């Protein structure tokens, strides 16, 4: 076994005995202790250990059993410091006793067994791999009993049965040293004894809901039993809810309530989560009848209550985030926003397609694929984050390859997509547009898009008409203003317009954007449609199944594989999906020959279609290669590579895995072995979005002349015209308008009126020939007469607020 330190593990992963001993050494040393260590770490500015941090650590001596060293190490760990960095600092410190604390022991467990939930009949594999200075021996236990004939690093039970449910642990021996692995829980789901609902994958595919709870009607005094179940590794956690409120101590797959009371009547569902993911079961009704109050018509009432429950035949969402523009300012927030909404919508059982940085043809083809998943009764949701504009009541999404200036011919019209969705007879159409709605002075096109009169349309605009949408400036990755508040409400079991109203109220309390960005809602929704509504396939079950296969085709990850090289080394090649068009590849050394002093595996020779930067491949941390959102859920001690823009891949993805090793007997000269790997077309690449626009269905409705005011969807009939809900958290003059004024203004705009968002400040700016714009330094300027393209601001929102208000006051003067 090598005496080298595992330099890439986090400080938080140090075992408690090691951490305790190290802190004792640093606490008692005056010249070479924790304070000097903090100064050394702070001098590099890598982990930003300030004098204030050191002072805060020193206060720990005032606490009972408080440790300044432990506080310092925790701060450094939270800021990304690894044990390798810590070892370097301790060596610079010259504290040999502290350095010795981090030296590896004679026996180390490198791979711990992971808890897992799986279906009876599948194969169970638990793994525990260790290295020692002498040969390593293994023995597996289930609880306190030895598992017969379980002497290998991998415990395999094939097939697994419900009786195999339990807790497992592995004892590892190497000479006189021994270690126990961590406990691994195994939960075997017996589908033959439970109701199996439609299965749903979570965002990373690590959770799969396979058992849904069932509605029940019981009498007072009887026992309620609800069950759900999800496959996953690590094993999922459960929390049952009644009427939207968590039930205390209801944290198991099976919810049992003895001696029912009428107070237990309500709607139940279960939240299923892992360390990085969360999803929900269907919501079910539990009716509790009093034995003395049951009449002859009760069963009919019970059935009627279920009939009143609105449902979707399926749920499909297309999420597009454009940030890496070629001819316009770059954005940050769309990546984080799309990632967070993907997680949330999949918890609501949406089939989600999440895509980053699409060109015009790729966006149009993605919309066509999205439309293929729609049919009668489906809930369709489109979310877009990026540059955009609005002319004559029509919203346009700007692709990453749009020229400067851009016009409608270079962009996608949202209303044309709505028209195509209506032709599918969808049950609900939701558009969440996180983009600017400034008028594009370079585009005078007035498309005439004739929409049907349907009572199932909801528009949620991140900002009001003729205004900009903002993202918060940050050194890291944060949400835009809209999603910052939307993600807190999206899982609420409420009518979708109620959810958006609450988001609007939350945004209105955000000081940074008061008077500049306000959520606007337009809706023709006449029923209590909610994103939480259950899915019932209805008469189109076969069609829904075919559409599910179409969606799954673009979201199946390549299988992880184990590669054996002639030298005796074994490599694990794994894959993860960050988005539908972003693939993460990681390599991990499972086994290397004893006489090999160094071993590393990296990937290379990717297709030129993907334009992968070699400097960002095979990095030792996910963050170094641009993997910020998945980093916490990826395995450690690997080399990571991020492949984006998979939609550009024209052929199957073939690449090379290169193993590099050195042997002390060969003077440590590097030796190379290679293997060619073909994983086909992964994820969205299977849909060939790179091709020329195939059906042009989205394009055909985008460039027709005439004004949208002649469209039947703008009919003055009170039952059908879209209601415009303005948020009353804008500029002060606009706050003075009465609700009646808002309604009349909305009615006039829907009759064809074209203008600003109604803000008197905006009107004054228009009269003065002034438009807000951002120069190369990101400062808001006011150059009269200078043409500008509407952009989202990526600057510090607090500074912009002051500058913007001052500019308005100056202009009014």
SEGU-784823 format. One line per 8 residues: number of its first residue (from 1); for each residue x, y, z of C-alpha. Coordinates in Angstrom, 3 decimals, padded with zeros to 6 digits. Example, Ala and Ser with C-alpha at 12.3 -4.5 7.8 and 13.67 -1.06 7.14 Angstrom:
<nodes>
1> 012.300:-004.500:007.800 | 013.670:-001.060:007.140
</nodes>
This chain:
<nodes>
1> 000.000:000.000:000.000 | 001.260:003.486:-000.833 | 001.888:005.897:002.033 | 000.695:008.791:-000.095 | -002.118:010.945:001.213 | -005.517:011.007:-000.468 | -005.083:014.670:-001.376 | -008.472:015.200:-002.972
9> -010.786:014.224:-000.139 | -012.513:017.003:001.768 | -011.517:018.008:005.289 | -015.056:017.172:006.393 | -014.369:013.534:005.454 | -011.590:013.141:008.006 | -012.516:010.472:010.506 | -013.459:011.791:013.927
17> -010.486:010.187:015.757 | -008.079:011.747:013.254 | -009.783:015.139:013.414 | -009.897:015.089:017.203 | -006.202:014.262:017.538 | -005.217:016.899:014.969 | -007.246:019.582:016.762 | -005.656:018.652:020.089
25> -002.185:019.065:018.581 | -002.978:022.430:016.994 | -004.834:023.780:020.037 | -001.996:023.181:022.469 | 000.781:024.543:020.248 | 001.452:028.274:020.549 | 004.050:028.953:017.830 | 002.963:026.237:015.393
33> -000.728:026.008:016.176 | -004.097:026.842:014.657 | -003.579:030.634:014.557 | -000.402:030.360:012.478 | -002.126:027.771:010.257 | -004.949:030.238:009.583 | -002.449:032.961:008.673 | -000.672:030.633:006.222
41> -003.955:029.618:004.585 | -005.121:033.243:004.436 | -001.884:034.458:002.834 | -002.703:032.547:-000.359 | -006.206:034.090:-000.536 | -007.423:030.768:-001.972 | -009.721:030.054:000.931 | -010.191:033.623:002.175
49> -009.289:033.089:005.837 | -009.480:036.638:007.190 | -008.352:038.142:010.470 | -012.035:038.330:011.435 | -012.335:034.568:010.878 | -009.317:033.939:013.119 | -010.785:036.194:015.799 | -014.079:034.270:015.620
57> -012.190:030.982:016.024 | -010.361:032.302:019.068 | -013.684:032.867:020.845 | -014.238:029.107:020.882 | -011.929:028.853:023.920 | -014.706:030.497:025.933 | -017.018:027.554:025.261 | -017.057:024.291:027.181
65> -014.800:021.876:025.236 | -014.596:024.508:022.468 | -011.791:024.122:019.922 | -010.455:027.020:017.783 | -008.709:024.481:015.557 | -011.940:022.590:014.828 | -013.692:025.866:013.966 | -010.849:026.891:011.639
73> -010.779:023.521:009.869 | -014.546:023.642:009.409 | -014.311:027.095:007.799 | -011.497:025.972:005.511 | -013.415:022.833:004.540 | -016.536:024.817:003.679 | -014.416:026.941:001.339 | -013.062:023.967:-000.599
81> -009.863:023.101:001.258 | -008.874:019.454:000.751 | -006.676:017.254:002.908 | -003.934:017.778:000.311 | -004.047:021.534:000.819 | -004.128:021.019:004.582 | -001.075:018.751:004.451 | 000.848:021.403:002.473
89> -000.049:024.070:005.030 | 000.926:021.852:007.969 | 004.296:021.127:006.337 | 004.827:024.872:005.826 | 003.836:025.332:009.456 | 006.552:022.847:010.440 | 004.367:020.945:012.913 | 005.555:017.363:012.388
97> 003.147:015.966:014.981 | 000.183:017.484:013.107 | 001.523:016.160:009.812 | 001.727:012.677:011.322 | -001.978:012.849:012.210 | -002.857:012.917:008.512 | -000.593:010.035:007.499 | -002.674:007.089:006.248
105> -003.119:004.071:008.491 | -002.093:000.514:007.668 | -005.616:-000.225:006.400 | -007.949:002.059:004.514 | -011.431:001.498:003.132 | -011.582:003.339:-000.185 | -015.104:002.410:-001.326 | -017.914:002.191:001.232
113> -021.126:000.188:000.669 | -024.117:002.377:-000.169 | -027.690:001.950:001.018 | -030.077:001.011:-001.761 | -033.773:000.424:-002.441 | -034.587:-002.010:-005.245 | -037.329:-004.275:-006.547 | -037.583:-007.933:-005.582
121> -036.182:-010.099:-008.346 | -033.407:-007.675:-009.242 | -029.733:-008.209:-008.411 | -028.299:-006.688:-005.235 | -024.634:-005.658:-005.192 | -022.903:-004.018:-002.227 | -019.246:-003.063:-002.616 | -016.490:-002.462:-000.092
129> -012.910:-002.023:-001.349 | -009.910:-001.528:000.927 | -006.105:-001.380:000.676 | -003.598:-002.458:003.289 | 000.096:-003.219:003.755 | -000.705:-006.923:003.673 | -003.406:-008.906:001.828 | -006.951:-007.759:002.606
137> -009.723:-010.140:003.707 | -013.480:-009.437:003.782 | -016.458:-010.734:005.739 | -020.021:-009.436:005.271 | -022.650:-009.317:008.006 | -026.410:-008.810:007.977 | -027.093:-007.173:011.327 | -025.058:-009.399:013.705
145> -025.118:-012.543:011.585 | -022.426:-013.494:009.103 | -023.590:-013.755:005.498 | -022.541:-017.241:004.300 | -019.752:-017.404:001.710 | -019.347:-013.618:001.590 | -015.567:-013.230:001.507 | -015.160:-010.922:-001.500
153> -015.256:-007.102:-001.787 | -018.624:-007.350:-003.567 | -021.645:-008.909:-001.891 | -023.957:-010.194:-004.631 | -027.461:-011.533:-003.969 | -029.189:-012.668:-007.170 | -032.120:-012.473:-007.232 | -032.914:-010.451:-004.146
161> -036.036:-011.276:-002.081 | -038.051:-009.275:000.477 | -036.441:-011.357:003.246 | -033.087:-009.793:002.283 | -034.269:-006.412:003.570 | -032.040:-005.245:006.422 | -028.752:-003.634:007.417 | -025.384:-004.848:006.122
169> -021.793:-004.160:007.130 | -018.393:-005.463:006.030 | -015.390:-006.271:008.253 | -012.014:-005.795:006.558 | -008.817:-007.407:007.891 | -005.213:-006.739:006.869 | -002.671:-008.454:009.116 | -003.371:-007.366:012.673
177> -005.379:-004.326:011.567 | -009.114:-004.403:010.916 | -011.815:-001.874:010.048 | -015.592:-001.984:009.733 | -017.304:-000.348:006.796 | -020.238:001.974:007.262 | -023.703:000.389:007.553 | -025.725:-000.024:004.358
185> -029.502:-000.379:004.481 | -031.219:-002.553:001.872 | -034.944:-002.036:001.228 | -036.507:-004.633:-001.091 | -039.809:-003.504:-002.648 | -042.281:-006.308:-003.225 | -044.409:-005.092:-006.117 | -046.584:-008.201:-006.143
193> -048.108:-007.119:-002.829 | -048.414:-003.386:-003.531 | -050.117:-001.173:-006.018 | -047.709:-000.218:-008.767 | -048.329:003.213:-010.208 | -046.767:004.825:-013.239 | -043.040:005.025:-012.539 | -041.175:008.326:-012.655
201> -037.475:009.100:-012.636 | -036.013:011.964:-010.646 | -033.753:014.554:-012.247 | -030.536:012.523:-012.101 | -032.248:009.178:-012.532 | -031.078:008.096:-009.070 | -034.642:007.862:-007.761 | -037.464:005.979:-009.457
209> -040.951:006.041:-007.986 | -042.510:002.598:-008.486 | -045.236:002.284:-005.815 | -047.972:004.909:-005.570 | -050.376:005.280:-002.609 | -054.067:004.564:-003.216 | -057.174:006.528:-002.227 | -059.180:004.825:000.510
217> -062.550:005.049:002.227 | -062.608:003.784:005.803 | -064.734:003.954:008.935 | -063.940:005.558:012.258 | -061.840:003.176:014.389 | -060.338:001.270:011.430 | -056.652:001.243:010.467 | -055.286:003.312:007.581
225> -052.347:001.906:005.639 | -050.777:003.903:002.819 | -047.680:002.724:001.004 | -045.303:004.178:-001.532 | -041.868:003.149:-002.689 | -038.940:004.346:-004.773 | -035.840:002.663:-006.076 | -032.592:004.521:-005.515
233> -029.025:004.538:-004.312 | -028.552:005.830:-001.679 | -031.821:004.700:-000.132 | -034.548:007.370:-000.319 | -035.990:009.210:002.666 | -039.748:009.542:003.156 | -042.004:012.187:004.694 | -045.787:011.876:004.535
241> -047.989:014.977:004.267 | -051.691:015.496:004.951 | -053.366:018.512:003.349 | -049.937:019.923:002.548 | -048.635:019.690:006.134 | -045.912:017.209:007.187 | -047.176:014.473:009.518 | -044.948:014.166:012.614
249> -042.885:010.943:012.768 | -044.321:009.718:009.434 | -040.936:009.019:007.853 | -041.291:005.449:006.578 | -042.468:004.011:003.273 | -045.620:002.721:004.915 | -047.891:005.089:006.797 | -050.054:003.354:009.400
257> -052.656:005.148:011.511 | -054.484:003.021:014.083 | -057.995:003.815:015.322 | -058.938:006.368:012.665 | -060.836:009.505:013.632 | -062.753:011.821:011.328 | -059.927:014.330:011.803 | -057.730:012.015:009.707
265> -059.886:012.735:006.638 | -057.893:014.578:003.953 | -055.487:014.437:001.023 | -052.256:012.520:001.517 | -049.020:012.362:-000.430 | -045.419:011.491:000.361 | -042.234:013.433:-000.271 | -039.387:011.148:-001.348
273> -035.856:012.517:-001.268 | -032.169:011.707:-001.293 | -029.237:013.947:-000.437 | -029.533:015.798:-003.753 | -033.000:015.061:-005.130 | -036.662:015.225:-004.242 | -039.912:013.997:-005.790 | -043.540:013.487:-004.765
281> -046.078:010.692:-005.036 | -049.558:011.296:-006.367 | -051.905:012.957:-003.910 | -054.708:010.635:-002.766 | -057.960:011.120:-000.859 | -058.673:009.393:002.435 | -062.350:009.557:003.458 | -063.281:008.604:007.026
289> -066.977:007.887:007.615 | -068.790:007.900:010.922 | -070.476:004.486:011.312 | -073.750:006.121:012.374 | -073.875:008.752:009.642 | -073.559:006.684:006.478 | -076.487:007.071:004.129 | -077.451:005.158:001.044
297> -075.932:007.703:-001.324 | -072.499:007.867:000.284 | -070.744:005.732:-002.275 | -072.033:007.939:-005.075 | -070.749:010.973:-003.194 | -067.398:009.305:-002.797 | -067.130:008.613:-006.524 | -068.248:012.133:-007.356
305> -065.489:013.574:-005.177 | -062.929:011.759:-007.266 | -064.594:012.798:-010.497 | -064.207:016.445:-009.472 | -060.429:016.024:-009.199 | -058.826:017.593:-012.267 | -056.048:015.613:-013.859 | -053.602:015.621:-016.741
313> -053.186:012.851:-019.277 | -049.458:013.577:-019.030 | -047.118:016.408:-018.053 | -044.350:017.643:-020.338 | -041.966:020.576:-019.883 | -039.374:022.143:-022.184 | -036.784:024.261:-020.373 | -034.316:026.340:-022.397
321> -031.544:028.437:-020.893 | -029.399:030.533:-023.236 | -026.342:032.121:-021.674 | -023.308:031.816:-023.988 | -024.289:034.336:-026.660 | -021.948:034.949:-029.594 | -022.919:038.560:-030.336 | -024.568:039.705:-027.112
329> -023.728:039.916:-023.386 | -023.165:036.629:-021.594 | -025.519:035.537:-018.813 | -025.039:033.333:-015.740 | -028.405:032.715:-014.135 | -030.129:030.649:-016.893 | -027.983:027.590:-016.147 | -028.851:027.581:-012.442
337> -032.478:028.465:-013.101 | -033.009:025.642:-015.593 | -031.273:023.154:-013.291 | -033.385:024.070:-010.253 | -036.669:024.072:-012.170 | -035.799:020.710:-013.718 | -035.492:019.220:-010.236 | -038.752:020.749:-009.075
345> -040.838:019.872:-012.128 | -039.697:016.264:-012.075 | -040.907:016.071:-008.500 | -044.297:017.036:-009.934 | -043.999:014.112:-012.396 | -043.243:016.262:-015.440 | -041.241:014.776:-018.274 | -038.603:017.472:-018.536
353> -036.305:018.313:-021.432 | -033.667:020.778:-020.168 | -031.355:022.373:-022.723 | -028.622:025.009:-022.621 | -027.274:027.311:-025.335 | -029.300:026.524:-028.442 | -028.956:028.096:-031.869 | -032.018:029.163:-033.842
361> -032.357:025.886:-035.757 | -031.721:023.861:-032.578 | -034.406:025.804:-030.701 | -036.950:025.271:-033.466 | -036.174:021.556:-033.672 | -036.339:021.270:-029.866 | -039.796:022.864:-029.939 | -040.860:020.366:-032.619
369> -039.702:017.470:-030.419 | -041.537:019.036:-027.468 | -044.729:019.219:-029.536 | -044.416:015.526:-030.405 | -044.852:014.730:-026.699 | -048.155:016.590:-026.467 | -051.644:015.226:-027.007 | -055.143:015.771:-025.679
377> -055.265:016.661:-021.994 | -051.492:017.002:-021.508 | -050.146:019.767:-019.283 | -047.484:021.529:-021.366 | -044.999:023.951:-019.776 | -042.376:026.055:-021.540 | -039.726:027.910:-019.534 | -037.207:030.162:-021.240
385> -034.345:032.140:-019.696 | -032.130:034.323:-021.848 | -032.256:037.423:-023.999 | -035.636:038.359:-025.412 | -037.966:041.161:-026.422 | -041.654:041.885:-027.002 | -043.227:043.717:-029.940 | -046.941:044.300:-030.451
393> -047.922:041.803:-027.751 | -045.762:038.974:-029.119 | -042.782:037.644:-027.166 | -039.580:036.559:-028.907 | -036.853:034.263:-027.535 | -033.332:035.012:-028.780 | -031.046:032.074:-029.779 | -027.346:032.143:-028.916
401> -026.355:032.645:-032.580 | -028.679:035.614:-033.181 | -026.994:038.482:-035.068 | -026.629:042.003:-033.717 | -029.127:043.513:-034.195 | -031.624:040.656:-034.229 | -035.146:040.619:-035.644 | -038.118:038.283:-035.454
409> -036.771:036.180:-038.345 | -033.792:035.278:-036.115 | -035.890:034.475:-033.037 | -038.730:032.220:-031.880 | -042.169:033.674:-031.267 | -043.754:032.299:-028.092 | -047.302:032.900:-029.311 | -046.654:030.767:-032.406
417> -045.629:027.908:-030.102 | -048.851:028.392:-028.127 | -050.841:028.110:-031.360 | -049.186:024.766:-032.134 | -049.803:023.544:-028.582 | -053.478:024.418:-028.890 | -053.709:022.227:-031.986 | -052.695:019.316:-029.727
425> -055.768:019.981:-027.499 | -053.595:020.273:-024.409 | -055.238:020.502:-020.998 | -053.047:023.325:-019.690 | -050.516:025.625:-021.378 | -048.061:027.372:-019.064 | -045.384:029.786:-020.296 | -042.778:031.097:-017.866
433> -040.674:033.702:-019.660 | -037.614:034.895:-017.770 | -036.420:037.512:-020.219 | -036.587:041.196:-021.084 | -039.741:042.583:-022.675 | -038.300:045.805:-024.036 | -039.436:046.793:-027.512 | -036.952:045.940:-030.270
441> -036.585:049.098:-032.351 | -034.889:047.115:-035.128 | -037.916:044.899:-035.696 | -041.083:046.355:-037.205 | -042.658:042.989:-038.052 | -046.229:042.609:-036.770 | -047.047:038.891:-036.936 | -050.684:037.876:-037.001
449> -051.018:034.733:-034.911 | -054.591:033.474:-034.741 | -055.099:031.688:-031.425 | -058.077:029.627:-030.373 | -060.335:030.772:-027.576 | -059.407:028.342:-024.793 | -059.648:028.704:-021.029 | -056.353:026.986:-020.234
457> -053.562:029.496:-020.930 | -051.231:030.974:-018.303 | -048.354:033.367:-018.982 | -045.926:034.215:-016.201 | -043.628:037.037:-017.300 | -040.565:037.717:-015.149 | -041.060:041.429:-015.750 | -043.739:043.821:-016.994
465> -044.139:044.986:-020.565 | -041.376:047.256:-021.919 | -039.154:046.430:-018.937 | -036.024:044.414:-018.261 | -035.418:041.248:-016.244 | -032.384:041.052:-013.994 | -029.976:038.485:-012.670 | -028.012:039.067:-009.479
473> -024.291:039.639:-009.737 | -022.305:037.051:-007.811 | -018.879:035.458:-007.852 | -020.613:032.081:-007.950 | -023.769:030.814:-009.605 | -027.109:032.083:-008.347 | -030.690:032.208:-009.570 | -032.203:035.065:-011.473
481> -034.705:037.193:-009.583 | -037.763:035.376:-010.983 | -036.641:031.816:-010.195 | -035.207:032.885:-006.840 | -038.813:033.277:-005.677 | -040.560:030.866:-008.060 | -038.708:027.799:-006.776 | -039.996:028.417:-003.253
489> -043.620:028.176:-004.427 | -043.635:025.822:-007.413 | -044.465:022.671:-005.400 | -047.467:024.288:-003.686 | -050.704:022.376:-004.262 | -052.578:025.428:-005.547 | -054.049:026.676:-008.789 | -051.122:027.756:-010.963
497> -052.279:031.380:-011.045 | -052.447:031.409:-007.236 | -048.866:030.133:-007.120 | -047.725:032.898:-009.477 | -049.646:035.521:-007.494 | -047.719:034.488:-004.384 | -044.450:034.631:-006.299 | -045.391:038.155:-007.374
505> -046.017:039.138:-003.771 | -042.660:037.706:-002.725 | -040.862:039.562:-005.518 | -042.615:042.750:-004.503 | -040.919:042.579:-001.116 | -037.444:042.315:-002.669 | -035.823:045.733:-002.203 | -033.248:045.220:-004.950
513> -035.840:045.149:-007.747 | -038.649:047.326:-006.427 | -039.677:049.709:-009.164 | -037.625:047.888:-011.810 | -038.819:044.303:-012.161 | -042.296:043.026:-011.340 | -043.922:039.726:-012.223 | -046.818:039.990:-014.669
521> -049.435:037.254:-015.039 | -051.803:036.788:-017.978 | -054.346:034.038:-017.689 | -057.488:032.666:-019.296 | -057.642:029.752:-016.844 | -061.221:029.030:-015.770 | -060.616:025.820:-013.767 | -058.516:025.024:-010.718
529> -055.673:023.565:-012.749 | -052.515:022.984:-010.708 | -049.078:021.648:-011.570 | -049.632:019.122:-008.767 | -052.675:017.554:-010.477 | -052.369:013.753:-010.858 | -051.768:012.010:-014.174 | -054.473:009.738:-015.587
537> -053.689:008.569:-019.149 | -057.379:008.446:-020.156 | -058.339:007.222:-023.621 | -054.880:007.905:-025.059 | -052.904:005.504:-022.864 | -051.149:003.877:-025.825 | -050.267:007.254:-027.281 | -048.976:008.448:-023.916
545> -046.843:005.319:-023.629 | -045.373:005.929:-027.078 | -044.600:009.524:-026.146 | -042.956:008.342:-022.931 | -040.667:006.097:-024.947 | -039.833:009.046:-027.205 | -038.887:011.138:-024.166 | -036.956:008.314:-022.501
553> -034.950:007.762:-025.683 | -033.341:011.169:-025.196 | -032.691:010.745:-021.452 | -031.171:007.310:-021.013 | -027.653:007.550:-019.644 | -024.930:005.278:-020.979 | -024.295:002.363:-018.624 | -021.300:002.660:-016.334
561> -018.590:000.216:-017.318 | -015.545:-001.452:-015.840 | -012.462:-001.492:-018.079 | -009.701:-004.067:-017.582 | -006.243:-003.286:-018.968 | -003.461:-005.731:-019.811 | -001.289:-004.414:-017.007 | -003.852:-005.642:-014.439
569> -005.395:-002.246:-013.682 | -009.171:-001.885:-013.542 | -010.923:001.410:-014.318 | -014.505:002.496:-013.670 | -015.975:004.709:-016.382 | -019.122:006.495:-015.181 | -021.643:008.957:-016.598 | -024.057:011.560:-015.225
577> -026.443:014.025:-016.864 | -026.329:017.657:-015.784 | -028.869:018.677:-018.443 | -030.495:016.913:-021.375 | -027.594:018.103:-023.547 | -024.756:018.070:-021.003 | -022.961:014.816:-020.125 | -020.405:014.302:-017.362
585> -017.806:011.541:-017.718 | -015.669:010.456:-014.783 | -012.897:007.871:-014.423 | -011.882:006.113:-011.228 | -009.087:003.652:-010.487 | -010.641:000.544:-008.927 | -007.554:-001.662:-008.870 | -003.896:-001.315:-009.816
593> -000.986:-003.774:-009.720 | 001.043:-003.775:-006.508 | 004.247:-002.943:-008.338 | 002.686:000.106:-010.054 | 003.763:003.258:-008.221 | 001.420:005.628:-010.066 | -001.792:005.096:-012.044 | -004.184:007.528:-013.692
601> -006.889:007.229:-016.371 | -008.113:010.053:-018.578 | -010.402:010.444:-021.586 | -009.439:012.054:-024.886 | -010.054:012.158:-028.673 | -013.610:013.519:-028.640 | -015.533:014.491:-031.763 | -014.808:017.979:-033.050
609> -018.578:018.581:-033.115 | -018.452:019.054:-029.335 | -015.616:021.636:-029.294 | -014.225:020.378:-025.974 | -011.430:022.477:-024.467 | -008.566:020.083:-023.524 | -007.669:022.378:-020.618 | -011.053:021.676:-019.038
617> -010.923:017.889:-019.406 | -009.844:015.290:-016.855 | -009.799:017.676:-013.924 | -009.375:016.549:-010.344 | -012.454:018.404:-009.081 | -015.833:018.809:-010.841 | -015.708:022.586:-010.459 | -012.495:022.843:-012.466
625> -014.259:021.501:-015.542 | -017.391:023.619:-015.108 | -019.509:021.068:-013.204 | -020.915:023.302:-010.479 | -024.420:021.941:-010.031 | -023.752:018.189:-009.887 | -020.487:018.277:-007.971 | -021.968:017.235:-004.627
633> -023.625:014.116:-006.072 | -020.685:012.818:-008.123 | -018.336:010.137:-006.747 | -015.063:011.412:-005.360 | -011.439:010.670:-006.231 | -012.084:010.730:-009.976 | -011.051:012.713:-013.027 | -014.005:014.653:-014.465
641> -014.889:015.837:-017.969 | -017.961:017.858:-018.953 | -019.355:017.520:-022.474 | -021.858:020.250:-023.352 | -023.870:020.940:-026.523 | -024.560:017.260:-027.185 | -027.230:018.379:-029.666 | -024.398:019.201:-032.100
649> -023.135:015.611:-032.156 | -023.608:014.217:-035.683 | -022.145:010.736:-035.231 | -021.944:008.246:-032.369 | -019.736:009.418:-029.536 | -016.425:007.562:-029.730 | -013.509:008.480:-027.492 | -010.352:007.006:-025.999
657> -009.644:006.038:-022.406 | -005.920:006.338:-021.780 | -004.313:004.657:-018.782 | -000.956:006.013:-017.679 | 001.176:004.156:-015.142 | 004.696:004.084:-013.774 | 006.671:001.221:-012.235 | 009.559:001.624:-009.834
665> 011.296:-001.309:-011.532 | 011.274:000.687:-014.779 | 012.725:003.870:-013.250 | 009.198:005.302:-013.148 | 009.112:005.912:-016.888 | 005.444:006.368:-017.902 | 003.729:003.539:-019.771 | 000.441:004.026:-021.651
673> -002.467:001.737:-022.504 | -005.549:002.819:-024.472 | -009.069:001.580:-025.134 | -011.561:002.958:-027.655 | -015.078:003.449:-026.236 | -018.309:003.910:-028.207 | -021.371:004.988:-026.192 | -023.608:005.740:-029.180
681> -025.542:009.006:-029.176 | -026.095:009.920:-025.523 | -029.061:011.883:-024.183 | -030.494:014.561:-026.518 | -027.968:013.728:-029.271 | -030.305:010.912:-030.343 | -032.851:013.445:-031.596 | -030.464:015.072:-034.111
689> -031.414:018.657:-033.267 | -028.400:019.807:-035.293 | -030.163:019.066:-038.583 | -031.731:021.766:-040.702 | -035.235:022.674:-039.551 | -037.199:019.573:-040.407 | -040.867:020.478:-040.326 | -040.554:024.268:-039.996
697> -043.851:024.166:-038.115 | -042.683:026.725:-035.568 | -041.198:028.959:-038.270 | -044.320:029.111:-040.395 | -046.348:031.042:-037.819 | -043.666:033.559:-036.851 | -043.518:035.979:-039.781 | -047.065:036.615:-040.991
705> -048.074:040.287:-041.471 | -050.851:042.279:-039.778 | -051.443:043.128:-036.167 | -052.107:040.587:-033.430 | -055.084:042.678:-032.383 | -057.159:040.960:-035.060 | -056.617:037.546:-033.532 | -059.753:035.899:-032.087
713> -057.870:035.356:-028.825 | -058.190:039.094:-028.232 | -061.963:038.979:-028.435 | -063.643:041.540:-026.134 | -065.926:038.882:-024.669 | -065.543:038.991:-020.878 | -065.396:035.209:-020.540 | -062.480:034.680:-022.887
721> -060.066:037.577:-023.081 | -056.800:037.101:-021.183 | -056.803:038.779:-017.798 | -053.722:040.873:-017.166 | -052.678:040.821:-013.523 | -050.212:043.634:-012.936 | -048.156:043.399:-009.781 | -048.574:046.508:-007.670
729> -044.908:046.619:-006.672 | -043.556:048.852:-009.461 | -042.685:052.556:-009.661 | -044.502:054.780:-007.188 | -046.638:056.581:-009.775 | -047.939:053.247:-011.035 | -048.792:052.187:-007.483 | -051.340:055.008:-007.325
737> -053.487:053.444:-010.056 | -056.693:051.791:-008.877 | -057.494:048.125:-009.599 | -060.188:049.350:-012.004 | -057.549:051.295:-013.891 | -055.437:048.135:-014.164 | -058.347:046.150:-015.537 | -059.321:048.799:-018.090
745> -055.734:049.193:-019.232 | -055.425:045.437:-019.650 | -058.654:045.389:-021.666 | -057.405:048.168:-023.923 | -054.078:046.443:-024.482 | -055.767:043.221:-025.445 | -057.822:045.172:-027.998 | -054.572:045.948:-029.799
753> -053.107:048.846:-027.860 | -049.324:048.966:-027.996 | -047.261:050.849:-025.438 | -045.144:050.691:-022.369 | -045.839:048.778:-019.189 | -047.945:051.648:-017.908 | -045.213:053.082:-015.727 | -045.243:056.871:-015.951
761> -041.460:056.842:-015.694 | -041.327:054.707:-018.819 | -043.583:057.165:-020.632 | -041.328:060.080:-019.666 | -038.293:058.193:-020.878 | -039.991:057.588:-024.214 | -040.752:061.276:-024.650 | -037.137:062.161:-023.907
769> -035.795:059.622:-026.431 | -033.986:057.733:-023.657 | -033.480:053.978:-023.282 | -031.456:052.305:-020.507 | -028.393:050.480:-021.771 | -025.170:049.067:-020.389 | -021.719:049.987:-021.616 | -018.761:047.612:-021.752
777> -018.012:048.167:-018.084 | -021.534:047.242:-017.075 | -022.487:050.810:-016.021 | -025.961:052.044:-016.802 | -025.650:054.922:-019.247 | -028.118:057.349:-020.802 | -027.039:058.235:-024.318 | -029.979:059.942:-026.085
785> -030.699:058.646:-029.518 | -028.270:055.720:-029.316 | -029.898:052.509:-030.595 | -029.687:049.518:-028.303 | -030.644:045.867:-028.245 | -032.664:044.843:-025.154 | -030.445:042.859:-022.809 | -030.623:041.401:-019.343
793> -028.430:043.125:-016.790 | -025.771:041.000:-015.126 | -024.484:043.767:-012.880 | -024.795:044.289:-009.160 | -028.473:044.889:-008.579 | -028.024:047.215:-005.594 | -025.737:049.577:-007.515 | -028.044:049.527:-010.528
801> -031.021:050.434:-008.389 | -029.376:053.664:-007.210 | -027.934:054.592:-010.604 | -031.212:053.808:-012.377 | -033.355:055.927:-010.035 | -030.859:058.805:-010.212 | -030.936:058.635:-014.001 | -034.733:058.794:-014.011
809> -034.764:061.811:-011.741 | -032.135:063.580:-013.825 | -033.983:062.850:-017.065 | -037.258:064.132:-015.689 | -035.580:067.411:-014.793
</nodes>
